[in-house]
Amino acid sequence: GGKLTSAQGLIALLEEEDGRLRAYALKQLDRVVPDLWFEVSAAIATIEALYEDESFADRNLAALLASKVFYHLGELQESLAYALCAGSLFDVTEENDYVQTLVGKCIDE
């Protein structure tokens, strides 16, 4: 149960055929993205492709993860666009920099 030091194993799961494995990987990556975002950002094309795959049941998980990666990359416009695509998974009541920054951006625009 220690902290993951690498996201590679989870990133590899995003390529699996089984949607449940991909959803699991997205959920786990969502938890480690604050620490491992640089590594996760290398897989952003895969994450975006999962969001664009209409046969994938957990597209909103992919949108949320993409949003967080873009946030850490300083791409706030992209981050906000994906946050809005994540629907109810983007929790505007969360007290963290990610949510507060994007909510602030919404208000400014």
C-alpha positions in Angstrom: 0.0 0.0 0.0 2.9 2.4 -0.3 3.1 5.2 -2.8 3.5 4.3 -6.4 6.8 5.6 -7.7 6.0 4.8 -11.3 2.9 5.0 -13.4 4.2 2.7 -16.2 2.3 -0.4 -15.1 -1.0 1.5 -15.0 -0.3 3.3 -18.3 0.3 -0.1 -19.9 -3.2 -1.2 -18.7 -4.8 1.6 -20.8 -3.9 -0.4 -23.9 -5.8 -3.5 -22.7 -8.8 -4.7 -24.6 -10.8 -5.2 -21.4 -12.7 -2.0 -20.6 -12.8 -2.8 -16.9 -9.0 -2.9 -16.8 -8.8 0.4 -18.5 -11.3 1.9 -16.1 -9.3 0.5 -13.2 -6.1 2.0 -14.6 -7.8 5.4 -15.1 -9.1 5.5 -11.5 -5.7 4.6 -10.1 -3.9 7.1 -12.3 -6.3 9.7 -11.1 -5.0 9.1 -7.6 -1.3 9.3 -8.5 -1.5 12.1 -11.0 -0.6 14.9 -8.5 2.8 13.1 -7.9 3.4 11.4 -11.2 1.7 13.8 -13.7 4.9 14.2 -15.7 5.0 10.4 -16.4 1.2 10.3 -17.0 1.4 13.2 -19.4 3.5 11.0 -21.8 0.3 8.9 -22.2 -2.0 11.9 -22.9 -2.7 10.8 -26.4 -3.9 7.4 -25.2 -6.0 9.0 -22.5 -7.6 11.4 -25.0 -8.3 8.4 -27.4 -10.1 6.6 -24.6 -12.3 9.6 -24.0 -13.0 9.8 -27.8 -13.9 6.1 -28.0 -17.7 6.0 -27.8 -17.7 2.3 -27.1 -15.8 2.8 -23.9 -18.2 3.0 -20.9 -15.9 5.1 -18.6 -15.1 7.9 -21.0 -15.8 10.5 -18.2 -12.9 8.9 -16.2 -10.6 9.5 -19.1 -11.8 13.1 -19.4 -11.2 13.8 -15.8 -7.7 12.3 -16.0 -6.9 14.3 -19.2 -8.1 17.4 -17.4 -5.8 16.9 -14.5 -2.8 16.2 -16.8 -3.4 19.4 -18.8 -3.8 21.3 -15.5 -0.4 20.1 -14.4 1.0 21.0 -17.8 -0.3 24.5 -17.4 -2.8 24.1 -20.3 -5.8 25.5 -18.4 -8.1 25.9 -21.5 -7.7 22.2 -22.4 -8.0 21.3 -18.7 -11.2 23.1 -18.3 -12.7 21.6 -21.6 -12.0 18.1 -20.3 -13.3 18.9 -16.8 -16.6 19.9 -18.3 -16.6 16.6 -20.3 -16.1 14.7 -17.1 -19.6 15.6 -16.0 -20.3 14.7 -12.3 -16.8 13.4 -11.8 -15.5 16.9 -11.8 -16.5 17.9 -8.3 -16.6 21.6 -7.9 -16.9 21.4 -4.1 -13.4 19.8 -3.7 -11.1 22.1 -1.8 -7.9 21.7 -3.9 -5.9 23.9 -6.2 -7.0 22.0 -9.3 -10.7 22.5 -8.7 -10.3 26.0 -7.4 -8.2 27.1 -10.3 -10.6 25.8 -12.9 -13.7 27.1 -11.2 -12.0 30.5 -11.0 -11.2 30.2 -14.7 -14.9 29.5 -15.4 -15.9 32.6 -13.5 -13.3 34.8 -15.3 -14.3 33.7 -18.9 
